[in-house]
């Protein structure tokens, strides 16, 4: 997607001037001429990398950066927490492009990461509404993931505790004083470990 949006109505001389000015900027991966700028894309920009949001067939291409990328960028006042503890806040961002066109995305105030979607909007209002929606959806997804991560972490800790209890019971099963009690505990401890591992399998997508 071009970062410069030429309109035939503005005239060849002005378009050429615009391309030349864009080519002089220091943001490109390689030296650019005005001819290159005509076919430039978001991925040509050194501050942007391409990725995907979503999963499976719902994956949507996005471009992201860890620092401010566009000069005419506005971050919304309204935000959504990205975790239940009220940590990072996700806000919509709107980028003003030449010729009255706009990009929408969201900003993470904790990491300063910016994510831009490829859809071009004709009005700032449309872009702002979509930016707020992008921010809300992403924040909800992050909250859900955070809750799942906390539960997966708790289960991992419980599994390690269960394994330690089993090792301790096995080591003491022949002890003259504690052996009988520890031998009786082993089946219950094994059942507990199997149950915890079964619960953890529901969070196989989470790596702690």
Backbone as CSV, one residue per row, in Angstrom:
resi,resn,N_x,N_y,N_z,CA_x,CA_y,CA_z,C_x,C_y,C_z
1,UNK,0.852,-1.184,0.000,0.000,0.000,0.000,0.881,1.224,0.000
2,UNK,0.682,2.165,-0.925,1.581,3.308,-1.010,1.464,4.221,0.191
3,UNK,2.604,4.782,0.600,2.574,5.778,1.668,2.288,7.159,1.106
4,UNK,2.459,7.329,-0.199,2.101,8.572,-0.875,0.944,8.273,-1.809
5,UNK,-0.123,9.056,-1.709,-1.334,8.781,-2.474,-1.544,9.880,-3.516
6,UNK,-0.988,9.696,-4.734,-1.101,10.745,-5.751,-2.523,10.823,-6.300
7,UNK,-2.948,12.023,-6.548,-4.239,12.256,-7.183,-3.980,12.930,-8.517
8,UNK,-4.533,12.388,-9.586,-4.296,12.952,-10.912,-4.792,14.387,-11.004
9,UNK,-5.714,14.750,-10.121,-6.284,16.093,-10.195,-5.313,17.168,-9.731
10,UNK,-4.219,16.810,-9.066,-3.317,17.830,-8.540,-2.245,18.226,-9.542
11,UNK,-2.148,17.527,-10.636,-1.186,17.920,-11.661,0.138,17.202,-11.565
12,UNK,0.767,16.961,-12.726,1.996,16.176,-12.789,3.143,16.855,-12.043
13,UNK,3.263,18.157,-12.164,4.388,18.851,-11.526,4.335,18.715,-10.017
14,UNK,3.160,18.877,-9.444,3.031,18.769,-7.989,3.236,17.332,-7.535
15,UNK,2.731,16.369,-8.307,2.933,14.956,-7.950,4.417,14.622,-7.948
16,UNK,5.149,15.103,-8.962,6.580,14.848,-9.045,7.302,15.478,-7.856
17,UNK,6.924,16.704,-7.506,7.518,17.359,-6.350,7.271,16.554,-5.076
18,UNK,6.062,16.011,-4.937,5.699,15.234,-3.759,6.534,13.946,-3.688
19,UNK,6.693,13.274,-4.840,7.485,12.052,-4.881,8.950,12.322,-4.522
20,UNK,9.499,13.404,-5.055,10.892,13.735,-4.778,11.107,14.054,-3.305
21,UNK,10.178,14.787,-2.709,10.282,15.119,-1.284,10.218,13.865,-0.431
22,UNK,9.336,12.917,-0.805,9.207,11.659,-0.076,10.484,10.835,-0.188
23,UNK,11.109,10.838,-1.360,12.305,10.031,-1.579,13.478,10.509,-0.749
24,UNK,13.500,11.788,-0.369,14.605,12.344,0.403,14.527,11.977,1.888
25,UNK,13.393,11.498,2.338,13.243,11.151,3.742,14.155,9.987,4.095
26,UNK,14.528,9.885,5.366,15.492,8.860,5.806,14.793,7.628,6.369
27,UNK,13.575,7.371,5.942,12.803,6.292,6.561,12.842,4.994,5.764
28,UNK,13.482,4.988,4.599,13.390,3.829,3.725,14.454,2.795,4.025
29,UNK,14.151,1.540,3.704,15.090,0.438,3.915,16.320,0.601,3.032
30,UNK,16.116,1.089,1.822,17.217,1.325,0.896,17.037,2.718,0.303
31,UNK,18.090,3.289,-0.287,17.943,4.605,-0.919,16.834,4.583,-1.963
32,UNK,16.030,5.610,-1.965,14.869,5.657,-2.845,14.979,6.827,-3.820
33,UNK,14.460,6.619,-5.008,14.298,7.706,-5.963,12.818,8.035,-6.045
34,UNK,12.499,9.106,-6.736,11.079,9.453,-6.842,10.301,8.374,-7.580
35,UNK,10.964,7.621,-8.466,10.276,6.532,-9.179,9.918,5.393,-8.217
36,UNK,10.845,5.094,-7.272,10.583,4.042,-6.288,9.396,4.391,-5.405
37,UNK,9.287,5.656,-5.037,8.245,6.073,-4.103,6.855,5.782,-4.653
38,UNK,6.711,5.813,-5.963,5.392,5.545,-6.555,4.866,4.171,-6.175
39,UNK,5.776,3.247,-5.913,5.382,1.863,-5.622,5.733,1.461,-4.195
40,UNK,5.990,2.448,-3.346,6.363,2.154,-1.960,5.192,1.557,-1.199
41,UNK,5.508,0.730,-0.226,4.483,0.118,0.620,4.815,0.388,2.072
42,UNK,3.867,0.048,2.957,4.127,0.191,4.382,5.347,-0.620,4.805
43,UNK,5.548,-1.776,4.174,6.680,-2.635,4.530,8.010,-2.027,4.105
44,UNK,7.995,-1.006,3.199,9.225,-0.366,2.784,9.795,0.522,3.869
45,UNK,9.028,0.821,4.858,9.400,1.762,5.905,10.231,1.036,6.959
46,UNK,11.362,1.601,7.333,12.263,0.917,8.262,11.635,0.719,9.636
47,UNK,10.667,1.542,10.014,10.085,1.429,11.342,8.925,0.468,11.422
48,UNK,8.573,-0.175,10.319,7.393,-1.035,10.303,7.757,-2.470,9.944
49,UNK,7.080,-3.400,10.585,7.216,-4.819,10.247,5.815,-5.379,10.049
50,UNK,5.694,-6.361,9.194,4.380,-6.927,8.922,4.142,-8.158,9.772
51,UNK,2.906,-8.313,10.216,2.515,-9.484,10.988,1.031,-9.738,10.798
52,UNK,0.464,-10.518,11.696,-0.946,-10.868,11.601,-1.591,-10.811,12.978
53,UNK,-2.810,-10.330,13.015,-3.636,-10.395,14.220,-4.709,-11.444,13.996
54,UNK,-5.093,-12.142,15.071,-6.127,-13.160,14.946,-5.534,-14.533,14.740
55,UNK,-6.418,-15.509,14.531,-5.999,-16.894,14.379,-6.735,-17.534,13.210
56,UNK,-6.104,-18.551,12.626,-6.746,-19.324,11.572,-7.166,-18.463,10.396
57,UNK,-8.396,-18.702,9.916,-8.908,-17.964,8.770,-9.233,-16.521,9.120
58,UNK,-9.259,-16.204,10.425,-9.558,-14.833,10.851,-8.318,-13.962,10.909
59,UNK,-7.165,-14.502,10.522,-5.939,-13.721,10.556,-6.056,-12.505,9.638
60,UNK,-5.597,-11.379,10.137,-5.666,-10.141,9.379,-4.288,-9.503,9.348
61,UNK,-3.782,-9.145,8.147,-2.454,-8.542,8.080,-2.422,-7.177,8.754
62,UNK,-1.372,-6.930,9.507,-1.177,-5.644,10.172,0.286,-5.248,10.025
63,UNK,0.556,-3.978,10.289,1.920,-3.476,10.326,2.156,-2.884,11.700
64,UNK,3.308,-3.136,12.283,3.528,-2.683,13.639,4.909,-2.054,13.808
65,UNK,5.010,-1.244,14.848,6.249,-0.536,15.134,6.353,-0.325,16.634
66,UNK,7.577,-0.270,17.125,7.791,-0.047,18.544,8.024,1.406,18.904
67,UNK,7.794,2.296,17.950,7.987,3.722,18.208,7.112,4.512,17.241
68,UNK,6.909,5.800,17.480,6.107,6.618,16.558,6.642,6.523,15.136
69,UNK,5.748,6.344,14.183,6.138,6.107,12.801,5.673,7.213,11.862
70,UNK,4.444,7.649,12.037,3.877,8.667,11.169,3.854,10.011,11.893
71,UNK,4.074,11.070,11.135,4.112,12.397,11.756,2.724,12.880,12.144
72,UNK,1.714,12.506,11.378,0.354,12.972,11.669,-0.457,11.814,12.260
73,UNK,-0.185,11.533,13.501,-0.818,10.414,14.198,-1.484,10.929,15.471
74,UNK,-2.703,10.476,15.716,-3.453,10.899,16.896,-3.843,9.682,17.707
75,UNK,-3.541,9.713,19.009,-3.911,8.627,19.918,-5.176,9.030,20.663
76,UNK,-6.165,8.140,20.706,-7.443,8.439,21.338,-7.345,8.621,22.838
77,UNK,-8.313,9.329,23.396,-8.356,9.548,24.844,-8.896,8.335,25.589
78,UNK,-9.822,7.627,24.979,-10.438,6.459,25.614,-9.550,5.232,25.443
79,UNK,-9.480,4.408,26.479,-8.664,3.210,26.381,-9.274,2.041,27.123
80,UNK,-8.735,0.861,26.871,-9.189,-0.365,27.525,-7.977,-1.053,28.138
81,UNK,-8.163,-1.603,29.338,-7.076,-2.331,29.987,-6.802,-3.640,29.268
82,UNK,-5.512,-3.954,29.126,-5.121,-5.182,28.443,-4.965,-6.352,29.399
83,UNK,-5.181,-6.125,30.689,-5.170,-7.230,31.647,-6.084,-6.872,32.812
84,UNK,-6.595,-7.877,33.523,-7.556,-7.623,34.609,-6.987,-6.801,35.755
85,UNK,-5.667,-6.726,35.873,-5.045,-5.991,36.961,-4.890,-4.502,36.661
86,UNK,-5.355,-4.071,35.491,-5.292,-2.657,35.153,-3.907,-2.187,34.780
87,UNK,-3.171,-3.001,34.047,-1.827,-2.634,33.634,-1.833,-1.806,32.365
88,UNK,-1.405,-2.435,31.274,-1.312,-1.738,29.995,-2.685,-1.245,29.534
89,UNK,-2.682,-0.089,28.878,-3.913,0.479,28.322,-3.782,0.518,26.799
90,UNK,-4.809,0.041,26.114,-4.834,0.020,24.654,-5.745,1.132,24.163
91,UNK,-5.225,2.002,23.305,-5.998,3.114,22.763,-5.966,3.089,21.236
92,UNK,-7.030,3.562,20.647,-7.070,3.662,19.197,-6.159,4.760,18.697
93,UNK,-5.601,4.564,17.501,-4.788,5.595,16.872,-5.273,5.818,15.442
94,UNK,-5.206,7.053,15.005,-5.596,7.434,13.647,-4.413,8.127,12.997
95,UNK,-4.078,7.692,11.789,-2.994,8.297,11.020,-3.598,9.058,9.849
96,UNK,-3.270,10.331,9.740,-3.728,11.142,8.615,-2.760,10.984,7.455
97,UNK,-3.267,10.510,6.321,-2.463,10.345,5.113,-2.735,11.523,4.169
98,UNK,-1.936,11.669,3.139,-2.217,12.733,2.171,-3.576,12.561,1.508
99,UNK,-4.132,13.663,1.048,-5.380,13.685,0.282,-6.579,13.213,1.081
100,UNK,-6.590,13.530,2.373,-7.761,13.264,3.185,-8.077,11.808,3.406
101,UNK,-7.071,10.974,3.468,-7.282,9.558,3.752,-6.629,9.217,5.089
102,UNK,-7.082,8.096,5.691,-6.678,7.810,7.062,-6.465,6.316,7.264
103,UNK,-5.552,6.000,8.180,-5.348,4.636,8.665,-5.836,4.551,10.106
104,UNK,-6.247,3.354,10.519,-6.673,3.116,11.903,-5.814,2.013,12.508
105,UNK,-5.641,2.085,13.810,-4.883,1.060,14.512,-5.029,1.242,16.007
106,UNK,-4.078,0.696,16.767,-4.126,0.863,18.215,-2.719,0.998,18.777
107,UNK,-2.651,1.513,19.996,-1.384,1.787,20.666,-1.397,1.162,22.043
108,UNK,-0.303,0.491,22.403,-0.128,-0.105,23.725,0.773,0.820,24.529
109,UNK,0.224,1.446,25.588,1.006,2.443,26.309,2.125,1.828,27.148
110,UNK,2.061,0.539,27.417,3.096,-0.120,28.208,4.352,-0.382,27.380
111,UNK,4.170,-0.881,26.168,5.300,-1.209,25.299,5.572,-0.130,24.264
112,UNK,4.653,0.826,24.129,4.698,1.878,23.106,4.553,1.298,21.708
113,UNK,4.079,0.055,21.603,3.882,-0.564,20.299,2.665,0.038,19.613
114,UNK,2.807,0.229,18.310,1.715,0.708,17.478,1.412,-0.340,16.429
115,UNK,0.138,-0.598,16.200,-0.290,-1.565,15.189,-1.224,-0.853,14.231
116,UNK,-0.946,-0.973,12.940,-1.739,-0.311,11.909,-2.392,-1.356,11.013
117,UNK,-3.654,-1.124,10.693,-4.382,-1.994,9.767,-4.351,-1.380,8.366
118,UNK,-4.436,-2.237,7.373,-4.251,-1.786,5.999,-5.430,-1.082,5.370
119,UNK,-6.600,-1.156,5.965,-7.775,-0.538,5.358,-7.645,0.986,5.346
120,UNK,-7.952,1.585,4.212,-7.900,3.033,4.060,-9.294,3.616,4.297
121,UNK,-9.374,4.658,5.114,-10.653,5.299,5.434,-10.716,6.681,4.797
122,UNK,-11.906,7.047,4.346,-12.088,8.319,3.656,-12.314,9.488,4.599
123,UNK,-12.716,9.200,5.835,-12.927,10.286,6.791,-12.239,9.956,8.107
124,UNK,-11.871,11.009,8.833,-11.254,10.821,10.138,-12.214,10.135,11.105
125,UNK,-13.507,10.468,10.981,-14.502,9.889,11.891,-14.587,8.372,11.714
126,UNK,-14.607,7.915,10.459,-14.655,6.471,10.204,-13.394,5.794,10.745
127,UNK,-12.255,6.415,10.523,-11.002,5.840,11.015,-10.975,5.797,12.537
128,UNK,-11.495,6.861,13.175,-11.508,6.903,14.638,-12.406,5.815,15.210
129,UNK,-13.577,5.621,14.585,-14.478,4.553,15.067,-13.819,3.185,14.929
130,UNK,-13.176,2.954,13.786,-12.522,1.661,13.590,-11.326,1.497,14.521
131,UNK,-10.606,2.582,14.774,-9.465,2.511,15.697,-9.924,2.119,17.093
132,UNK,-11.035,2.716,17.543,-11.571,2.360,18.859,-11.983,0.889,18.898
133,UNK,-12.558,0.415,17.800,-12.969,-0.996,17.753,-11.753,-1.915,17.764
134,UNK,-10.723,-1.569,16.992,-9.489,-2.365,17.002,-8.904,-2.428,18.415
135,UNK,-8.887,-1.284,19.098,-8.326,-1.228,20.446,-9.146,-2.079,21.410
136,UNK,-10.461,-1.975,21.319,-11.337,-2.730,22.227,-11.167,-4.235,22.021
137,UNK,-11.187,-4.678,20.778,-11.079,-6.108,20.480,-9.733,-6.656,20.948
138,UNK,-8.668,-5.914,20.667,-7.347,-6.383,21.072,-7.226,-6.441,22.593
139,UNK,-7.740,-5.415,23.284,-7.663,-5.396,24.739,-8.429,-6.565,25.346
140,UNK,-9.610,-6.854,24.813,-10.385,-7.995,25.311,-9.630,-9.298,25.093
141,UNK,-9.019,-9.435,23.935,-8.247,-10.647,23.649,-7.085,-10.786,24.620
142,UNK,-6.393,-9.678,24.901,-5.272,-9.715,25.818,-5.716,-10.049,27.241
143,UNK,-6.871,-9.515,27.653,-7.401,-9.838,28.983,-7.694,-11.324,29.104
144,UNK,-8.338,-11.873,28.084,-8.653,-13.304,28.100,-7.372,-14.133,28.160
145,UNK,-6.390,-13.734,27.369,-5.131,-14.474,27.368,-4.454,-14.379,28.729
146,UNK,-4.492,-13.193,29.349,-3.855,-12.998,30.650,-4.484,-13.909,31.700
147,UNK,-5.805,-14.018,31.687,-6.491,-14.891,32.646,-6.083,-16.344,32.422
148,UNK,-6.028,-16.762,31.147,-5.620,-18.130,30.834,-4.169,-18.371,31.228
149,UNK,-3.322,-17.379,31.022,-1.918,-17.519,31.390,-1.769,-17.680,32.899
150,UNK,-2.532,-16.906,33.668,-2.465,-17.025,35.127,-2.891,-18.417,35.579
151,UNK,-3.961,-18.941,34.973,-4.427,-20.279,35.360,-3.421,-21.340,34.940
152,UNK,-2.831,-21.201,33.745,-1.822,-22.158,33.298,-0.607,-22.129,34.216
153,UNK,-0.218,-20.942,34.654,0.913,-20.811,35.578,0.602,-21.480,36.913
154,UNK,-0.616,-21.276,37.417,-1.015,-21.908,38.679,-0.959,-23.430,38.553
155,UNK,-1.443,-23.957,37.427,-1.440,-25.408,37.231,-0.009,-25.933,37.119
156,UNK,0.859,-25.202,36.431,2.263,-25.627,36.334,2.903,-25.716,37.715
157,UNK,2.630,-24.722,38.540,3.180,-24.735,39.906,2.621,-25.911,40.706
158,UNK,1.314,-26.165,40.545,0.689,-27.277,41.274,1.229,-28.619,40.813
159,UNK,1.507,-28.738,39.515,2.071,-29.983,38.982,3.459,-30.223,39.567
160,UNK,4.257,-29.176,39.644,5.596,-29.326,40.221,5.511,-29.702,41.702
161,UNK,4.557,-29.097,42.433,4.370,-29.442,43.843,3.952,-30.907,43.987
162,UNK,3.050,-31.352,43.098,2.581,-32.742,43.150,3.724,-33.710,42.876
163,UNK,4.559,-33.391,41.913,5.710,-34.245,41.606,6.680,-34.301,42.783
164,UNK,6.886,-33.161,43.443,7.754,-33.144,44.625,7.175,-34.013,45.745
165,UNK,5.834,-33.922,45.928,5.182,-34.733,46.968,5.335,-36.221,46.679
166,UNK,5.224,-36.593,45.415,5.373,-38.007,45.035,6.808,-38.466,45.283
167,UNK,7.769,-37.660,44.891,9.182,-38.025,45.104,9.487,-38.192,46.586
168,UNK,8.926,-37.309,47.386,9.151,-37.378,48.827,8.508,-38.644,49.409
169,UNK,7.285,-38.969,48.955,6.591,-40.156,49.459,7.330,-41.429,49.061
170,UNK,7.838,-41.464,47.824,8.587,-42.637,47.362,9.872,-42.801,48.173
171,UNK,10.532,-41.694,48.464,11.782,-41.762,49.229,11.545,-42.242,50.649
172,UNK,10.356,-41.968,51.202,10.072,-42.314,52.593,9.257,-43.602,52.750
173,UNK,8.931,-44.269,51.636,8.019,-45.417,51.744,8.616,-46.575,52.539
174,UNK,9.946,-46.648,52.645,10.575,-47.715,53.426,11.074,-47.228,54.780
175,UNK,10.726,-46.008,55.119,11.142,-45.457,56.407,10.390,-46.174,57.528
176,UNK,11.086,-46.589,58.585,10.427,-47.354,59.653,9.309,-46.581,60.349
177,UNK,9.422,-45.271,60.383,8.414,-44.490,61.091,7.322,-43.969,60.160
178,UNK,7.694,-43.519,58.972,6.738,-42.866,58.081,6.362,-43.709,56.861
179,UNK,6.997,-44.876,56.692,6.824,-45.669,55.483,5.395,-46.036,55.175
180,UNK,4.649,-46.549,56.160,3.280,-47.010,55.911,2.390,-45.859,55.438
181,UNK,2.534,-44.718,56.109,1.696,-43.572,55.728,2.023,-43.088,54.316
182,UNK,3.322,-43.048,53.986,3.713,-42.549,52.666,3.284,-43.516,51.569
183,UNK,3.344,-44.835,51.834,2.885,-45.805,50.826,1.407,-45.624,50.555
184,UNK,0.634,-45.297,51.556,-0.805,-45.085,51.386,-1.079,-43.790,50.621
185,UNK,-0.196,-42.826,50.719,-0.406,-41.536,50.063,-0.111,-41.584,48.573
186,UNK,0.770,-42.488,48.167,1.253,-42.472,46.785,0.127,-42.581,45.753
187,UNK,-0.833,-43.524,45.855,-1.906,-43.589,44.850,-2.698,-42.286,44.736
188,UNK,-3.018,-41.660,45.874,-3.767,-40.406,45.848,-2.942,-39.290,45.211
189,UNK,-1.646,-39.281,45.502,-0.778,-38.260,44.915,-0.668,-38.432,43.401
190,UNK,-0.590,-39.690,42.951,-0.546,-39.950,41.510,-1.843,-39.521,40.832
191,UNK,-2.971,-39.800,41.478,-4.263,-39.358,40.930,-4.310,-37.840,40.802
192,UNK,-3.806,-37.159,41.828,-3.795,-35.697,41.796,-2.932,-35.184,40.650
193,UNK,-1.775,-35.790,40.436,-0.899,-35.377,39.352,-1.571,-35.591,37.997
194,UNK,-2.219,-36.744,37.809,-2.909,-37.004,36.546,-4.031,-35.995,36.307
195,UNK,-4.761,-35.660,37.380,-5.860,-34.694,37.251,-5.335,-33.309,36.871
196,UNK,-4.248,-32.906,37.491,-3.664,-31.603,37.174,-3.159,-31.556,35.732
197,UNK,-2.554,-32.626,35.287,-2.057,-32.661,33.907,-3.208,-32.625,32.903
198,UNK,-4.310,-33.262,33.254,-5.488,-33.213,32.380,-6.035,-31.783,32.293
199,UNK,-6.081,-31.103,33.430,-6.540,-29.710,33.436,-5.583,-28.828,32.639
200,UNK,-4.294,-29.086,32.784,-3.308,-28.261,32.073,-3.407,-28.439,30.567
201,UNK,-3.856,-29.610,30.108,-3.988,-29.858,28.672,-4.981,-28.891,28.026
202,UNK,-5.920,-28.357,28.805,-6.866,-27.379,28.266,-6.207,-26.045,27.962
203,UNK,-4.968,-25.876,28.423,-4.227,-24.633,28.203,-2.950,-24.914,27.418
204,UNK,-3.017,-25.883,26.516,-1.822,-26.293,25.781,-1.279,-25.188,24.891
205,UNK,-2.108,-24.191,24.601,-1.650,-23.077,23.759,-0.862,-22.045,24.559
206,UNK,-0.817,-22.211,25.874,-0.146,-21.254,26.740,1.206,-21.807,27.165
207,UNK,2.267,-21.059,26.899,3.596,-21.421,27.368,3.991,-20.464,28.473
208,UNK,4.289,-21.002,29.646,4.631,-20.155,30.791,6.127,-20.126,31.029
